[in-house]
Amino acid sequence: MPNAVSLPNPVAELPEVGDLRAELRRRRVPHTLDSTKLTRALYSSDASLYRVVPQAVAHPRTVEEAVAVLDAARAVGMPVTTRGAGTSCAGNAVGPGLVLDTARHLTAITALDPGARTATVEPGVVQSSLQVAAAPHGLRFGPDPSTHNRCTIGGMIGNNACGPRALGYGRTADNVVALDVLTGSGERLRLDGTESVDAFASLTALKKVVGANLGTIRTEFGRFGRQVSGYSLEHLLPERRFDVARFFAGTEGTLGVILGATVRLVEDSPHKLMVALGYASMADAGDAATAILPHRPTAAEGLDRRIVEVVRRTHGEAAVPPLPRGDGWMFVEVVGDDAAEVRARAERVLADGQALDGFVVDDPRQALALWKIREDGAGLAGVSLASPAYPGWEDAAVPPEHLGSYLRDFDALLASHGLDGLPYGHFGDGCVHVRIDFPLTTAGGDAVHRAFLREAAALVARYGGSMSGEHGDGRARSSLLPAMYSADAIRLFGEVKAAFDPDDLLNPGVLVDPRPFDADLRAVALVGKVDHFAQEVHNCSGVGKCLANTTPGLGVMCPSYQATREEKDSTRGRARVLQEMINGEVITMGWKSPAVHQALDLCLSCKGCARDCPTGIDMASYKSQVIDHTYRGKIRPRSHYTLGWLPRWGRMITRNRALSTLINTTMATPGLRRVVRWSAGVDQRRALPRFATRAARDRVDVPASGGRRVVLWVDSFSDCFTGEGVEAAVALLTQAGYAPEFLERNACCGLTWISTGQRDGARRQLREALDVLHPHVAAGTPVVGLEPSCLAVWRSDAAELLPDDPRVGDLAAGVLTMAELLTRTEGWRPPDLSGVELVAQPHCHHASVIGWKADADLLAASGATVTTVGGCCGLAGNFGAEKGHYDVSVKVAQHDLLPAVESRPDAVVLADGFSCRTQLAELAGRRAVTLAELLTRPHPS
């Protein structure tokens, strides 16, 4: 049986990259190859367990350029793996030779025909981009995986992706109309049902293979909807009109490279309702799955208390709306054109669902929150058990009538191996997702993984199921296919492969003559190397949510990727490079490796990933640690001594009026200003902030008041520069019934030391600040900070830098934003801002670490019309000021912030962050106000 063969690592047998370069030059193909250590590290993994380092990566700019690269690779015998978003959970987006990345440039929707309800796209078009284009016509592309806002149509076809609404709209295969394919043998096929079989050797051979094996195909393939494993040969039966286009869906890039596709669009029904059903257990929900199918749901998703509790712990009580009674749930969606008919069908689902409890969800916001629990399941499941969980057995499926029994047996199988997992899935289709805590980073853990997967494969086969229900087999399950297919079927796979790719150049090691499922495991390389840093960076699952926020307003993560669209600037890409640094094979210089610093260079340390990444990656922290290790005991870049020590210089300068006047004059003089910028490591295009001639505490009078004592913590930026908002903060607190007072000593949080990787210096600053601030907090006196990034240090970095100091926890709870204090102040109400239009730019640390809810609630209570900007301003402390970062800093601002303020010229711009106000003033000429200024300034009644 070919799938049982254990092959040697094919890397040693590959041609040299130089041979491919020479062939491309000979063919006059533009230079598209990248074989740097950085890029090879970036593309060494996908969202699976597997690590295969490619020799080179190509980013073709046009379809014809892709064809030329593929022809050249075939000429020199270079294997090719096609990659879209790299979100494969099965390892079918990594390969040993050339990786062809379609996602960067091949992103055009070349035609959209509302009358025919079709769209023609290049392979790198993101699913949600197609949805946006189709929506004005009342249409949508049916399949919608949880990665819909970054997965590509080409990748979906390659894996035959489904998603929760495949129950109503079908799998990707069911929505393919035509394909443009280049086979492994070099034939360019236009597959649309009109192709001439006799004109192509591959199609002639395929028809011959099918004709000789009709019995095997009819009995073993297409037995139920989610039978995705192997090649979907049922589409080639005579009674299905030899539909080669649909057959190609799910071939995982092993037969041909998809260069373009025409896909079917469906009507997006105007009315939809969710029905939430509660059961005693998730297995009981599985038993009931078939009872709701006669009511034509578009989705039926199952989960249990394990996932719900993970969401509650991670995102808080507000993230989990009221649920029906029980420990297992099924969320069922029904849609239609008639509201009354949809309501009647929902009521029938409720009546026939065999549930302990249930209700129709009438509030669309509640329905979205429930779907969100399910959508975030994969990422949260990976980091929510006592040990890291992995996608080694990610999406098996059984016929829905067997789902409940399968779930009970599956839980028993986990227990028998001492493993834990968080199952959930598409219950209407019998497809179950799960991340499992395989002990892969401990000695002997790979044996546990190996034994479990063999028994899990046998279990699925006993129920007539499929190893893969939507992600494809890849490296994870291809060698297990003999458990569910006969020897004749396995042989048939090999014959089909030979018809299209006789030299095994396309995605070798997958489906036919596969690599063993326990080969090339990324985590096994960590055995003996696991420390806290290694474990943290390996938490990145590769699901690529950091690639998704390219639409304005969707979140903070990841600003630099939004600006450059380069993998190295995504949170995932940076994590992959750090993983390779720990591995030490490709990146061999450790902390000081140029590839590591190139990957981290454009990280703004915004901490958006710490909130938005489902696995909790905190790249700002990792960057700080890398810089700290790199320069420990060595001379640092100039900006580390200038911008990194800025609070120290600011305090020194503002204490001496003559000195501050001299420096401000110097920075205002053109020739001298250029020297100052160079000396400070600041980009010459940046404006330099003016130092105050006196500290804010000396400039602002605090009126006598009989109110409750509150301490105003004036940060270094507010104290030493223009000091916006300090006087207003005093006035606002006084109006709210408080007696504000300033600290008698400086208290610096060490933020600039942290961001420049001077972590020992940061610890000194933090300890000194604790000595100043903690007595007030311990006495029950609220402390209000003005600068969000400084407050955020107490709720994130301080605990990491001073893990054994109990005072840090006290300050995390006792140092508040202005909005947090005011919304807790009994009897206080904000002024009436009805008629005031606001554009609010939350500082990225405010949004990511502290949370914006208190501010949002306060503004809502004021009656103002508020547009809250997503994303980062782009200045991000020292980042945007440093030489080499200006262009990206501006592009980040152009993604969210600048369009928001430019489209609302009469709006008041609210920004508590010093960086945000500085960026706005410099790039947009707009003066933003702090919350305190907003609430104390006069407004029209």
N, C-alpha and C positions, 0 to 999 in steps of 0.2 A: 504494500500500500504506500503510494508516494508520500502521503501526509504523515507517515510514521517515521520518515527518514530524518536522522539528525545530521545536519550539514555542518561542515566547518565554517568558521567565520569567513564570509566571502571578501572581506576588505583586502586581504593580502593578494587577491587575484585580480584586483581592479586595475584598469589602465591609469596612467598618470594624468593629472589635471593638465599638465603641459601638452599632452597629446590632443586633448580636447580644445585647448586654446589654439593650437596650431591649426586644427581642422576648421575652427571658426574663422581664423584669419584667412585661410585658403578659400573659404566660401564667402569672404567679405561680409561676415556677420558682425554687427556692432558689438563692442566689448560688453558682455552682460554677466560674466562670471565673477563671483566673489569667493575666494578661497582663504580669506583671512581667518586667523584663529577666532576672532570675535564672531564672525558670521557662522563659522562651523559650530561654535558653541551655542549660538542662538537657535540653530535649527537641529540640534542633536536630540531634542525631545519634543513630544507633542503633549497631549493631555493624558497620556497613558503611563504605564509603568516602565516604558521602554526607552532606552537610550542607544541610538546608533549615530555615530558622528559621520556626517557626509564629507565628501572630498571638496565639494563646491556647491554654491547656490546660484541659480540664475533668476533674474527678475525681468523677464521679457516685457517690452513696452507695447508690443503689438502681437496679434495672433500670428502674423506671418513670421515675426521674429521668433516666436515660440516654436513654430514649425522648423525654422532653420536650426535652432539650438537642438531640437530633438533629432533632426536628421544628422547633425554633426555628432551627437552622442552615440547614435546608432552606428555610425561609420567607424568609430573608434572602440565600440563595445563598452561604453560607459552606461551602467544602470541608471535609471531615472525614477524618482519618486515625485509624483505631483502633489502639491500642497496648496490648500486654500487658507483657511484661518488657523490651521494647526490645532484644532480642538478635538482631534480624534482620541477617543478613550481606549481604542484597541491597538494603537500603535501602527496604523496604516498611513501615517503622514511623516514617517521617518525612514531613511534609507541610507545605504552605504556609499552610493556614488554621487550623482547629481540630484539635488532637490530643485524642482521647478516651481517657483513661487508665483501663483497666479493672482494673489490677492492685492499686490501693490499697484499694478498698472492695468490688468485686464478686467476692468470694472465697468464697462459700458453696457447700458441697456440699449441695444441697437434698434429695437422695434417694439412697439406696444400697440396691439390691435384690439381695441375694445369690442369691435363687432365680432371678431373671431374668438375673442377671449383668450388671446395668447400673448406671450412676451418672448422676445428673442434677446438673449443675454450672452455676454462673455463669461467665462467660468469664474472670475473673481468677484462677480456681483454679490453683495451681501443680501441675504434673504430679506431683512427689514427694509433695505433700500428699494427692492422690488415692490414691497408692500406699499411704501410711500408713493411710488410712481403709479401703482395700480389703484390706490384708494380713491382718487378723484373720479374714477369711472365706476365706483361701486364694486370693485373687484379686488381679489387677493390671491396670493399663491397659497394653496391650502396647507401643506405640511409646515409646521412651525416648531422646530426643536427649541429647547430652553436657551440655546445659544443663537437664537434667531437674529440678534443684533450684531453678530460678527461672523457667523458661519456663512460660507459662500454657496451659491447654487451648484457650482461644479463639485464641491465637496459633498453636498447633499446627494447629488446624483451618484457620486462615487460610492457612498455608503448606503444608498437607498434610505435616507433619513426619513423620520416620521414625525415625532413630536406628539403632544397630547391630542391635537385635533385631527390626527390622521384617521381617527375613528369616523369622522364625518367627511373628511376631504381626501382620504387615501394617503398612501405612501408616496414618496417622490416618484417611484416608478409609475404610479398610476396617473401622474401629472406630467410625464414627459411626452412631448409631441414629436420632436425631431432632435437629432444630435449631429454635431460636426465633430468627427473623431479622427485622430491620427493613430493608427495601430502600431504595435511594436515592430511589425515588419515594414512599416513605412507607407501603408495605404491610407489615403485620405478618403474617409467614408462620410457621405451625407445620408444619414439614416432617418427617413421620414415615411416609410411604408411604401415608397415608390422606387426604392433602390433596386438596381438589377443585380440579382445574386450572382449571375454568371460573369459579371464584369469584374468581380473582385475575388481573388484567390481565397481570402480569409472567409468570405461569406459562403463561397462554394464548399469549402472544407467544413464550415460550421453546419451547413444544411446536411451534408453527408453524415456527420457525426450524430446529429439529432435523428435523422431518419433511421439510423442503425440502432438507436437506443430509446425508442418511443416507450417501451414498457417500463424501463427504469424511470424515465422522466415522469410518466403519468402516475406512477405509484409512490415516488419519493419526493416530488417537488410540488410546491403550491398547495400544501395540505391545509394551511391556515394562513391568515393574513400577515402575521409577523414572522413567517419563516424567511428570515433574511440571510441566514448562514449559507455559505457556499455561493455558487452561481445560480441565479433564478431562471433555470432552464425551462420552466413551465411556459414562459412567454414565447418560446420558440416552437411550441406544438402547432401542428397544422390547424387545429381548431381555434388557435389564437393568432393565426395568420403570420406566423414567423416574425413576431414583432421584435426586431433586433434592438431598436432604440430603448424599449422598456427593459429588455434583457440586460442592456449595458448598465442600468442602474443597479448598484450593489456589486459591481465587479472590482471596485476598490483600486482602480488605476492599474490593474494587472494585465489588461488586454489592450487598452488604448488610452490616449490622453484626450480628454474632452476639451475642445477648443471653442465650442459654442453650443447653445441649447435653446430650443424653443419649448416653452413650458405652457401648460394649461393654466388659465386663471379661472377662478370661480367667483360667484356673487358673494359679497360680504353681506349676509342677511342683516336687516336693520334691527331686528328684535332678538334679544338673547336673555336667558335667565339661567342662573345656577341653582341647583338643588344640593344642599348639604345633607348627607346621610350619615348617621352615627351607628356604630356596631360594637359589639363586645370586644372584638379584636379585628386586626387587619385581615386575618385569614377569613373571618366571617364576612367581611366586606368582599373578599375575593369570591366566596361562595355565591354572593348575590349579584356578581357582575353580569351574568347572562340574563338576569331578570329585567334589567333596565335596557338591554339592547333593542328589544322590539319598539321602543319609543324613539328611536333614531337620534340618540345623543351625538353631538359632535366631539364630546370628550367625556371621559369617566376616569378620574384620577384617584388613586388610593394611597393612603399613608396612615401612620398610626402615631401614638403619643410620643414615641421616641423622636421623630422629626419635629413635631410641634414644640416639644420642650426645648429642643436645640434652638429653634427660632426664638422662643420666649427668652431663653438665657442670653442669646446673642443680641437681639434687637429690642428686648423689653416687652412688657405686657401689651403695649399698644400695637405691637406687630401681629398679635393673634386675636382676631375678632372672636366673638362668642361662637362656640361650636356645639353641635348636637351632643347629647349625652352618649358616652361610650369611650372606648380606647382605640378604636379604628374608625376611619372616615373614608367616604367616597364623595368626591365633588363631581357633579354631573352637570354638563352644559347642554341646553337645548336652544336651537336657534330657528328662525323662520321669518317669513314675510308678514305674517299676521299676528299681532300681539295677543289676541284672544286665543288663537290656536297654540301659540307657544306657551301661554299660561296653562292651558288645559293639559298640554303634554307634560309640563313640569309637575303638575298636580298628579298625573298618572305615574310619573317616575317616583314621586313621594309615596304614593299608595302601594306601588308594586315593588319597592326597593328592599323589602324584607329587613328594614332597619329598626333598631331600638328607638330611634328618635330622628327627627329631621325637620327641615323647613326649606321653603323657597327663599332664596336670598334676593330681596328686592332692591337693595342698595348696591349700585354698581361699584361704589368704593369698597364696600365690604367684600364683594366678589373679587375685586382686584387684589385685595389683601390676602384672601384665601389662595388665589392662584400664585401669589408671590411666595407663599410658604413652599409650595410645590416647586416653583421655578428655581429657588435658591437651594433646593435640597442637595444637589450634587456637591456644591462647594462646601456647604455647612457640614454635610455628612463626613467630609474628609478630615475635618479638624475638631470634631465634637466628641469623639470617643476618648477613652483614657490614653490610647495610643493612636498614632497617625493611621488613617484609613485610606485604602487604595482602590482603584477601579479595575481590579483583576477579573472580576466577574460582574460586569456592569449592567448588562441589558438582556439577559436571557428571557425567553418568552415561551409560554405553553398555550395550547388552546384554552380560551377563557373558561370553558366548562370544567377544567381541571385546576384552575388558579388557586382556589382555597386550599385544596389538598397539597398542591405543590408548595405553597407558602408554609404550611405546617411542617412538611418534610424538610424544607430548606432551613427553617429555624432550628430544627433538630440536628441537621448536618452541621450548621455553624457551631452549635453547642458541643457536638462530639469532637470537634477539632479545637475547642477552647477559643473560638473566635467570636467576634461581635460585629454587627453591621446594622445599618439603618436603611431598611428597605422602603421603597415607595415606587409608584409607577403608573403605567397606563393600563388600568384594570379592565377597561372595555376591550382591550386588545390582548390581555394576558401577558403584558410585558412588565418586568420587574427590574428596577434599578437598585443597586446597592453598592456601597463602599464598605470594605471589610478591613479590619485591623490586622492584616497579615504581618507577622513579626520579621519583616524583610531586612531590617537593619541590625538584627541580632544573629549570632552564629546559629546555624541550623534552621533559621526562619524560612529559607527558600524551600526546604523539604516540607514544611507545613503547607506552604503555598501550593507546592506541586501536588501533594496528596489531596488537598481539598479540591483543587480544580478538576482533577480526574474524577473524583466522586460526584462533584457538581454536574459535570458533563453527563455522567451516567444517569443521574437523577433526572435531568431535563429530557434525556432520550427516552427514559421509561414513560414519561408523560406525553411522548410524541411531540416534544417541543423543539425549539431552535436555540442554539448556543447564543446567537445574536438576534435581537429583535428590532434593532434599528441602527446600531453603530458599526456594523460590519465585524468581520472576524479578525482582521489584522494579524498582528503578531501574538495577540492574546489567546486566540481560539482556533486559528487555522490548523494547528497540529492536533486539535481535539476533534476535528470533524469526523474521523472514523467512528466516533461514539454514536453519531446520529445518522450517518450515511453508510450504505453498503460499499463493499469493495468495488462494485461496478460503478457506482456513482462517483467514487473518488477517482477511478480511472477516467471517467468521463470528464471530470474537471481538467485533468492533464491534457486530454485530447482537444478540449476547447482552447486551453491556453496555447497549445502548439499551433492552432489555426491562426491566432492573432499575434502571438509573441513567441516565435519558435526559439529565440535565443535567450529567453527569460531575462530581458533587460528592463521590463516595467515592474516596479515595486517587487523585486525579488524577495523571497522569504515569506510571501503572503499568499494564502489560499492553496497554491500548488507548490509542491516541494518546499513546505514552509519551514521556517526556523522553529525549533522547539519553543513552546510557550514559556519555558523557564529560562530561555537564553536572553541575553541583552537587558536584564532587569536593572534599571537605573539605581534603585535603592540598595541593591546588594553590594554595590561599590562602597556604600557607607559603613559596612560592617567594620567596627574598630575605629571609625572616624567620627562618630556621632558626638558632637558637643552641642551646646545651646544654639550657637550661630548656625551650624550645619543643619540642625533640625528645623530651625526657623525658615531658612531659605528653601529647604526641600518641602515645606508646606505648600509651596506653589503647585497647584494641581495642573496648571496649564490650560484651564478652561477658557482663559482669555477674556474675562469680563473687562479687563483693562483696555481691550481693543474696541470696546463697544461704545464708549462715550464720545463719539465723534459728532453727534448731533447736539447743538447748543442746548444747555439747560439740563442735561441728563445726569450730571454729577461732577465731582472734582477729578477723579482718576481717569486717565493719566495725562496731565496737561501737555507734557512734551511730546507724547505720542500723537496727541490731537494736532500738534503743530507740524510734526515731521512725517508722520505715518510710517516710520521705520521701526522694525521689530526691536532694535536695540534700545529704543526709547520707551518701550512699554514696560510695565511692571513685570510681566511675564518674562520678557526678554532679559531684563536685568537679573531676575532670579535665576534664569537658566545659566547666565554667565557666571554668577556666583556659585552655582552648583558645580559647574565645570572647574572653577577655581579650586573647590574642595576636592573634586575628583583628581585633578592634577595631571590628566593625560594630555588634553589639548592646551589648557592654560597652565603653564608650568612655573610661573614666577610668583605665584601666590598673591598676597595682598598688593604688591607693587606692580602687578601685571598691567601693561598698557591697555590690554583688551578690557580688563575690569574697570579701569578708570575711564576709558572711552564710553563704556556702557553706562556708567554712573554720572558722567559729566553733566548731562542735561536733566538729571533728576532735580526737581525744584524743592525737594524735601517738604512737599505740601501736605503729606500724610493723608492724601485722598485715598491711597490704597489701604491704609490701616482701617478705614471705614468701609470703602466700597468693594474691596476685594473679598470674595466670599471665604477665602482661606486666611484672611487677616494679615497678609504680607505688609510689613511696615518698612518700605524701602528707604525712607528717611533715616530710620535708625540704622539700617544696614550700611547705608552710605557713610554715615557718621563713624561707624566702627571701622569700615575699610580705610577711611582717611586717617583715622587715629592710628591704626596699625602701620599704615604706610609711612607716616611722617614721625612716628614716635622716636624721639632722640635725634631728629634730623632738622635741617633748615627747611622751612615751609614756604609755600608761595606767599608773595607780598600781601595778597588780600587777606590771608589768615591773620596777619598781624594788624592790619588796618580795619577791615570790615569785621573780622572776627573779634577784635578787641574794641569795637566801636563804643560800647557803653563806658568803658574805662576812659577812652579819649574824650568822650562827651562830657563826663563828669569833670575831668581835669580842665577842659576848655571853658565850660560854663561857669566855673568858679572864678574865672579871671576875665573881667569884662574887656580889658585891653587885648588879651589874647584872642578872645572870640571875635572881636572886631577885626583884628589883624587877619585872622584865618578867613573870615567871611570876605574881606576885601581881596585877599589872595585868590580865593575861589571864584571871585567875580571878574578877575582880570584875565583876559583871553590867554595870553602866553603862559602866565603862571598857573592858570586853571588846568592847562594841558599837562603841565609838569606834575601838578597835584594828582590828577587822574592817573597818570602813568605810575607814580610812586605808590598809589593806593591799589593798583591793579584793577582800576575801574575803566570801563569802556568809555572811549572819548565822546561818544554820542550821549552819554548820560549827564543829566543835570546833577549838580551837587547840592544836597540840602544845606540850608543855612543853620548854623548853630545859634541857639538863643544866647543872649548876653547875660541872662540870669536863669537859674533853674526855675522850673514851673512853681515849685513850692515857695519860692521867694517872690514870684510875680503875682500870685493869686492870694487874695485875702479870704480867710475863712470866717464867716460871720458867727457871732456867739449864738448858740441855739440850745434850747432845753430838750431837744429831741433825743432819741436813742443814739447811742454812740456807734459810729461806723468809721472804719479806717479806709482811707482812699490810698491805694497802692499805685503811685505814679511811676510807670515804667521808664526805662532809660530813654526811649524814643520820645515819649511825651515830655519828659523832663528836660531833655537837652536840645531838642530842636524847636519846632514852632509851638508845640504844646497845645495843639488843637484839642478842645474839649475839656481841659482841666477846670477852667473857670465854670463852664457849663455843668460839669459833673458836680461841682460843689453846690451850685445853685439848685440843681435838680434834686440832690439828696436832701438839701435843706427844705425844699418845697414838699418833699415826701415825708417830712417829719423826723429826719435824722439830724444828728450833730456830727458832721464829717470832720475828720482831722487827718493830717498827713503823717506819714511815718517820720520818726525823728532821725532815722539812719537809712542809707541806701539799701535796697534789697534787689539784687539783680538775679534773674532766673537762669542766666547762663546760656540763653538761646543761641546767641551768635557763636559762642564757643562750641555748642553742640553741632550746629550746622556746618562748621568748618572742621569738625572732627578733633577738637581739642577737649577730649572728654575728661581728663584730669582737671583741667582748668574749669570746666563746667561743674564738676563735683565741688570744687572749692567755692565757686559762686553760689551754688545751691545750699551748701552748708551754712554759709554766711547769711543767706536770705532766710533760711529756716530759723536761725537764731533771732532774726528781726521779726519775722511774721508769726511764728508759732505761738509766742505768748499771747498775742491778741486773739488768735483762733481758739486757743485753749481756754481763754477767759470767756468765750462765747460771743466775742465781738465779730460781727461780719466784716470781712475785708473785701473791698470791691476793686477789681483791676480794670484798667482802661484798654490795654492792648491785648487782643485775643490770643495772639501767638505766645505771649508771656504766660497768660493764664493756662494755656494748653500744656505748658511744660509740667505743671503740677499734676495734670491728669494723665500724663503719658510718660515723658522722658525721665522725670524725676524718680519714679518708682523703679525704672530700669537702671538708672545710674546709682541710686542709693537704696538698694533693695532691703537693707536691714535697718533703715531709719524709720521708726513708726510715725514720726512727725509728718512724713510725706503724705500718708493717708489722711491725716487731719487737715492738711492744707488742700488736698484734692477736693475735700468736701466743704471746706470753710472759706476758700477764696472764690468769689463769685463774679460773674459778669453783672453789668448794671441791670440788664433785663432779668436775670435770675433773681436778683435782690428785689427789684420792684414788683415782679409778678408774685412774690411771696409776701409782700408788704400789705398787711390787712388795712383795708380802707383806702388804699391808693388806687387811683384810676388815671390812665393816661389822658392828656388833653385831647380834645376833639379835633381830629385831623381830616374830617370829612372834606372832600374836595381837593385834598393834597395828593398828588401823584408822586410815588416814590419808586426809585430804582435802588434796590438793596443789594449790595455786594458783600455777602458774608466772607470774612477772611477764611482762607482755606483751612486753617487750623481750627477756626471757630466751627465751621461746618463739619469737619472730619473728626475732631476730638471732643469738643465741648458739646456740640449740637446746637442747632439754630431754633429749636422749638420755642424756647422762652421768648426769644426776640419775635418770632413769627406770631405767637399768641398776643404779645403786647401790641404789635403793629395792627393786628386784626381788630383788637379791642379799641384802637384809636380811630378806626373808621377810614384810614387812609387806603388809597388804591396802591397796591404794592406789586411790583414785578421783582421777584427774587432771582438774581443771576446765579447760574450754576458755574462751575469751573473756578479757575484761579485767575488772579489779575495778571500774573506773569512776572511780577517783580520778585515776589517771594523772598523778602529779606535781602540777603547779600547776593542771591543768585543772579537776578537781572541786572545788577550793577557790575558784576565781574566781567572782565574782558573776555570776549568770545561767546557771551550769552545774549547779547542785545537782540539779535534778530529773532531768536526763538522766544525771548521774552515778549517781544511785540506781537509775534504770531499767536502766542497764548492769549494775550489781551484781545486780539482780533477775533478769537473764537466765540467768546461769550460777552465779555464786559463791554468792549467798545461798541459792538452793534447795539447792545441794549441801551446805552446812554445816547448814542448818536440818533437812534430812532425816537427818542423821547427828549427833545431839547428843552422842554419846559419842566421836566420832572426834577424833583429834589433827589440828589444822589446820596445814599446813606452808606457809609463805610467806616467801621470802627478800626480797621487795620491800617497802621501807618503806611505799610507797603502799598495797600490798595489806594489810599488817598494820593500817595506820591505818584503812582503810575497813572492815575486818572488826570492829575494836574499836568503831568508831562506829556502824555500822549493825546489827551482829549481836551485839555484846557478847561476842565471842569473841576470846581472845588467841591469835594464831597464833605458832608458833615458827619459827625459822630452821633450816636443815639442820644447822648446828653444834649448836644446842640439842637438836634431835631425837636426834642421834647420841651426845650426852654425858649426856642426862638418864637417870635410872634407869627401866627398864621392867620389868613383871612377866615373870618367866622362864617 
